[in-house]
Amino acid sequence: MQDTLITFVRHGKNHIGLDSTPWHAGPSLNPDGRKQADKTGRYLKHFAFDLVLASDMNRAAETAKLICRYQKKITPEKIIFARQLAEHDEIVYGYTSKTKISPDGEWDKAKATVKFFKAILKKYQGKRILIVAHGNVIRACLGAALGYPLHYSPEINSFNCSLTTIAMRASRLKAIFHINHTDQLGEFSFLRRLESVKFISDYSKLVADAAVF
C-alpha cells in the first residue's frame, strides 16, 4: 500500500476585509502575500504534485494559482477549488464537549471540511497532494489525521504560506515531515515563532531563561 503525501499551505497575507461568516469570497492577497506565494511556488517547483486542491475563497485561490505557475503537471487551470476548504471560525475549537458548541453554522462547516479531507484520502490514495487553505481548515485536517475529535483539534498557529506535510497510510498517520514550515520565506526566527503563540503566554520567557545556561 502506497502512502499518500499531503502538503498543506496556508494562504499568503491578504488585504483587510470581511470575515468568512457567512461565506463570501473574502479579501484578496496583498503585495506581501503575492510575494510569499511566489516564493513558496519557487520552493516547491521541483516537487511534482499529482493533485492540487484549494479553498475557493480569494486569498487561498490566488495563493494556489501563484504556486502552480511553477508546477509542470498541475497548471493553475487544473486546480480543484472546493467550498469544503473555505475558512470556518475558531469558535468550533477548545470545548471539552461538542454538545456545548453553539449551533451557528461553523460546526457544520468544520465537519464538512473533515469529511471532505477523509474522502480525498480515500479517493487519491498513494498520490502527492497539495492543499491550499486557511489556518482553521489545516487545523481540522491535521487534527483528524492525528486522531483528535474535531472540537479538540490542536492549535497550530499557522503563519501565512507556511508548509505542513504529512504522510498517510490509508486513514492512519504514517509520518510528519514538518509543521508550520516557513524557511522558504526567510521571515521568522525561532523566538519570533514562540512569541507569536498567544495561547501560551510565557514562551518568550522560557527562551530568555534558557539563555543563561
C-alpha positions as CSV (number, residue, x, y, z in Angstrom):
1,M,0.0,0.0,0.0
2,Q,1.4,3.4,-1.1
3,D,1.5,6.3,1.3
4,T,-0.4,9.5,0.5
5,L,1.8,12.5,0.9
6,I,-0.1,15.7,1.8
7,T,1.3,19.2,1.9
8,F,-0.9,22.0,3.4
9,V,-0.2,25.6,2.6
10,R,-1.9,28.4,4.4
11,H,-2.8,31.3,2.1
12,G,-0.5,34.4,1.9
13,K,-1.1,37.7,3.6
14,N,-4.3,39.4,2.5
15,H,-5.9,42.8,2.4
16,I,-8.1,43.5,5.4
17,G,-11.7,42.7,4.6
18,L,-14.8,41.0,5.9
19,D,-14.5,37.7,7.7
20,S,-15.7,34.4,6.4
21,T,-19.1,34.1,8.2
22,P,-21.4,33.9,6.4
23,W,-19.4,32.6,3.4
24,H,-18.2,35.1,0.8
25,A,-15.2,35.4,-1.4
26,G,-13.3,37.4,1.1
27,P,-10.2,39.7,0.6
28,S,-7.5,39.1,-2.0
29,L,-3.8,38.8,-1.4
30,N,-1.9,42.0,-0.7
31,P,1.5,42.6,-2.4
32,D,3.3,40.9,0.5
33,G,1.0,37.9,0.2
34,R,1.7,37.6,-3.5
35,K,5.4,37.6,-2.9
36,Q,5.0,34.9,-0.2
37,A,3.0,32.7,-2.6
38,D,5.6,33.3,-5.4
39,K,8.5,32.3,-3.0
40,T,6.5,29.2,-2.0
41,G,5.9,28.2,-5.6
42,R,9.6,28.5,-6.4
43,Y,10.4,26.5,-3.3
44,L,8.1,23.7,-4.3
45,K,8.8,23.7,-8.1
46,H,10.9,20.6,-8.1
47,F,8.3,18.6,-6.2
48,A,5.7,17.3,-8.7
49,F,2.2,17.2,-7.1
50,D,-0.4,14.8,-8.6
51,L,-3.3,16.9,-7.3
52,V,-3.8,20.5,-6.1
53,L,-6.9,21.4,-4.1
54,A,-7.7,24.9,-2.8
55,S,-10.3,26.8,-0.9
56,D,-12.5,28.8,-3.3
57,M,-12.0,32.0,-1.2
58,N,-9.9,34.6,-2.9
59,R,-6.8,34.6,-0.7
60,A,-6.4,30.8,-0.9
61,A,-7.4,30.5,-4.6
62,E,-4.8,33.2,-5.6
63,T,-2.1,31.6,-3.5
64,A,-2.7,28.2,-5.2
65,K,-2.6,29.8,-8.6
66,L,0.7,31.6,-7.9
67,I,2.2,28.3,-6.5
68,C,1.1,26.3,-9.5
69,R,2.7,28.6,-12.0
70,Y,5.9,26.7,-11.1
71,Q,4.3,23.2,-11.3
72,K,4.7,21.2,-14.6
73,K,1.9,18.7,-14.1
74,I,-0.7,20.9,-12.4
75,T,-1.2,24.3,-14.1
76,P,-3.5,26.9,-12.4
77,E,-6.3,25.7,-14.7
78,K,-6.2,22.2,-13.2
79,I,-6.6,23.3,-9.6
80,I,-9.7,21.9,-7.9
81,F,-11.4,24.6,-5.9
82,A,-13.6,23.3,-3.0
83,R,-16.1,25.1,-0.8
84,Q,-15.4,22.5,1.9
85,L,-11.9,24.0,2.3
86,A,-13.3,27.5,2.9
87,E,-12.5,29.1,6.3
88,H,-14.6,28.4,9.4
89,D,-14.5,30.2,12.7
90,E,-12.3,29.3,15.6
91,I,-15.4,29.1,17.9
92,V,-15.5,25.4,16.9
93,Y,-12.4,24.6,18.9
94,G,-11.5,24.5,22.6
95,Y,-14.5,22.7,24.0
96,T,-14.3,19.6,26.2
97,S,-17.7,18.5,24.8
98,K,-19.1,19.2,21.4
99,T,-22.5,19.5,22.9
100,K,-21.5,22.9,24.2
101,I,-20.8,24.3,20.8
102,S,-23.3,26.9,19.7
103,P,-25.3,25.9,16.6
104,D,-24.2,28.9,14.5
105,G,-23.2,27.1,11.3
106,E,-19.5,27.0,12.0
107,W,-19.6,23.5,13.4
108,D,-21.3,22.2,10.2
109,K,-18.7,23.9,8.1
110,A,-15.8,22.3,10.1
111,K,-17.4,18.9,9.9
112,A,-17.8,19.3,6.2
113,T,-14.0,20.1,6.0
114,V,-13.1,16.9,7.8
115,K,-15.5,14.8,5.8
116,F,-14.0,16.2,2.6
117,F,-10.4,15.6,3.8
118,K,-11.2,11.9,4.6
119,A,-12.8,11.5,1.2
120,I,-9.8,12.9,-0.5
121,L,-7.5,10.4,1.4
122,K,-9.7,7.5,0.2
123,K,-10.1,8.6,-3.4
124,Y,-6.5,9.7,-4.1
125,Q,-4.5,7.1,-2.1
126,G,-0.8,7.0,-2.9
127,K,-0.9,10.4,-4.6
128,R,1.1,13.6,-3.8
129,I,-1.5,16.2,-2.8
130,L,-1.2,19.9,-2.2
131,I,-4.0,21.6,-0.2
132,V,-4.0,25.4,-0.1
133,A,-6.4,26.6,2.6
134,H,-6.8,28.5,5.9
135,G,-5.4,28.2,9.3
136,N,-8.5,26.6,10.9
137,V,-9.0,24.3,7.9
138,I,-5.5,23.0,8.2
139,R,-6.0,22.6,12.0
140,A,-9.1,20.5,11.4
141,C,-7.5,18.3,8.8
142,L,-4.3,17.7,10.8
143,G,-6.3,17.1,14.0
144,A,-8.3,14.4,12.1
145,A,-5.0,12.8,10.9
146,L,-3.7,12.8,14.4
147,G,-7.0,11.2,15.7
148,Y,-8.3,14.2,17.6
149,P,-12.1,14.9,17.8
150,L,-12.8,17.9,15.7
151,H,-13.7,20.2,18.6
152,Y,-10.4,19.5,20.3
153,S,-8.0,19.7,17.4
154,P,-4.6,21.1,18.5
155,E,-3.7,24.7,17.8
156,I,-1.1,25.2,15.0
157,N,-0.9,29.0,14.8
158,S,-0.1,28.8,11.1
159,F,2.0,31.6,9.5
160,N,1.0,32.8,6.1
161,C,2.3,30.5,3.3
162,S,3.6,28.0,5.9
163,L,4.0,24.4,4.9
164,T,2.7,21.4,6.8
165,T,3.5,18.0,5.3
166,I,2.3,14.6,6.5
167,A,2.2,11.0,5.1
168,M,-0.9,8.9,5.5
169,R,-1.2,5.2,5.0
170,A,-4.9,4.8,4.2
171,S,-6.6,6.6,7.1
172,R,-3.7,6.4,9.5
173,L,-0.9,8.9,10.1
174,K,2.4,7.4,8.9
175,A,4.8,10.3,9.3
176,I,5.0,14.1,10.0
177,F,7.7,15.8,8.0
178,H,7.2,19.4,9.1
179,I,4.5,21.7,10.6
180,N,4.3,25.4,10.0
181,H,7.5,25.4,8.0
182,T,8.5,28.8,6.6
183,D,12.2,28.5,5.6
184,Q,11.3,29.5,2.1
185,L,10.1,32.9,3.3
186,G,13.1,33.8,5.5
187,E,10.9,35.9,7.8
188,F,10.7,34.2,11.1
189,S,13.3,33.5,13.8
190,F,12.7,30.8,16.5
191,L,12.0,33.5,19.1
192,R,9.5,35.2,16.7
193,R,7.7,31.9,16.3
194,L,7.4,31.4,20.1
195,E,6.4,34.9,20.8
196,S,3.5,34.6,18.3
197,V,1.9,31.8,20.2
198,K,-0.8,33.7,22.1
199,F,-2.4,30.7,23.8
200,I,0.7,30.2,26.0
201,S,2.0,33.5,27.3
202,D,5.4,32.6,28.7
203,Y,7.1,31.0,25.7
204,S,9.4,34.0,25.2
205,K,10.3,33.9,28.9
206,L,11.3,30.3,28.6
207,V,13.7,31.1,25.8
208,A,15.2,34.0,27.8
209,D,15.6,31.7,30.9
210,A,17.3,29.1,28.8
211,A,19.9,31.6,27.5
212,V,21.5,31.7,30.9
213,F,22.6,28.1,30.9
